[in-house]
Amino acid sequence: MTENAIRLERRFSHPATAVWAALTTPELLARWWAPGDIAPVVGHRFTMDMDAWGHQQCEVLTVDPGKSISFLFSEGMLDTTITWRLEPVDGGTILHHEHAGFRLDTPTGRQAIEGMGNGWPGLLARIEGILADVS
C-alpha cells in the first residue's frame, strides 16, 4: 500500500441530519465506534476510549456544520486525520470517510493502516443500526 490514507464511501437511507448526529453526538458515537466527548467545534479537544488500544487524544480541526468535520486522531501516537463529509442524495446520504496521514515508514503506521483499513468498513456499517433511532 503506497497511499497513506483509507478512503471509503457509505450510503445511508437517512437524511444528512441523522448521519451528522451519529457522527458528532458522544452518546451515538459510542454506540457505533467508541466513547469520546466529540463536539463539532473547531479546537475542541477530546479523548476516544479505544479499549485495548488505550485512550486516543483528538482535536477538531475543521467543521462545516451538518456537512463535514475533520479531527486529529491519536495525537502524539499516530497523528492521523479523520474527515467525514456528508453528501445529500436522493433517498439518503453518502458518507465520505477519509482517515489519512499514516506514517508508512514506521511499523506502528503500517500496522495501523492495515488494521484500520480492515476495521473501518465494519464500523461504518454499524452506523446504520442507530440511524433509525435518530431520524
N, C-alpha and C positions, 0 to 999 in steps of 0.2 A: 504494500500500500504506500504510494508515494504522496498522496494528498493527506494533509493533517487535519481533516475535518470529516464529520459524519453529517450527511445531509439526507433528510427523509421528508416525505410528504404523507400526510394522513388526512383522509376526507371524513368528515363527520356530518351526519344528517341533522345537525342542530345549528342554531344561529351563532354568529361570532360572539355575541354577548355571553352565551353559555360556555363556550370554549374558553374565552378570556377569563371568566370566573374560575374555571377548573385549573387554569394555569397560575392565577395570581391571588387566589384565596388560600391562606395557610391550611385551613381545615380540609379543603378539597385537594390541594396539592399532596397532602399527607395520605390521602386515600388512594392515589394512583402512583405516587413516587416515593416521597419521604417527608417526614416532618421538617418544617422550616418556616420561619416567620417572614416569608416573602411579602413584599409590598411593591406595587408599581409606581415607585418614587425614585427618581434618579438620585444616586448617592446612598440609598438605603442599604445598610449592611445587615446581613442575616446569616444564620448558620443552618446548614442542612444536616440532619442526623441520618447519616448513611449506614447506620448499624455496624456491620463488620468492617466497613471502610472508614469508620470514625466520623467525626464532626468536620464538615467542609465549610470553610469560610467563603461567603459570597458577597458581591456588591452589585447593585443595579447600576448599569452603565447608561442605557437609553430606554426611553419609554415613549411610545405613541399610543395614548390611552385607547384601549379597545382594539388596537391593531397590531402592535409589536412591543416586545420587551427583550432586552438583552442584559445578561449579567455575567460578571466574572465568577467562575466556578472553581472551587478548590484553590483559593488564593494561597500562595506560598508552597503549594504542592504540585498541582497540575497546571495552575494558572491558565485555564481554558476559558472560552467564552461560549455561553449558550444563548442562542437567539431564537425566539418564537415569533413568527409573523403569521397573522390571520388573513385569509383571503376569502371574503364572502362570495359564494357561488350559488347558482340556482339549487335550491333544496338543501343548503347547508353551508359548510365552511371547510376550507382546506387549511390545515396547519402546516406551515413550512418550518421545519426544525433544522437548526444547524448547531452542531457542537464542534467548535473549531479551536485551533491553537495548540494541538497536541505536539509535544516535542518528540519527534520520531527518532531523534539521535540519542534518546535515553531509554533504558529498559522500562522505567515507570511509564513514560509516554507511550511506548509501543504496547505495553500491557493494557494501559487504559483505553487506547483507541480500539484495540481488539475486543476487550471486554464490553465496553460501552457500545461498540458497533453491533455486538450481538444482543445487548440488553435493551437499547432504546426502542427497537420496533415493538417489543412486547410491552414495554412501559407505556408507550403512546397508545397502544391498543386498549390499555386499561382505562384511558380517559372516557371512552365510550360508555363504560359501565356507570359512570357517575353523572353523565350529562342529562340523563332523564330526570335526575333529582334537581337539576339546576334550571332547566328551561321550562 
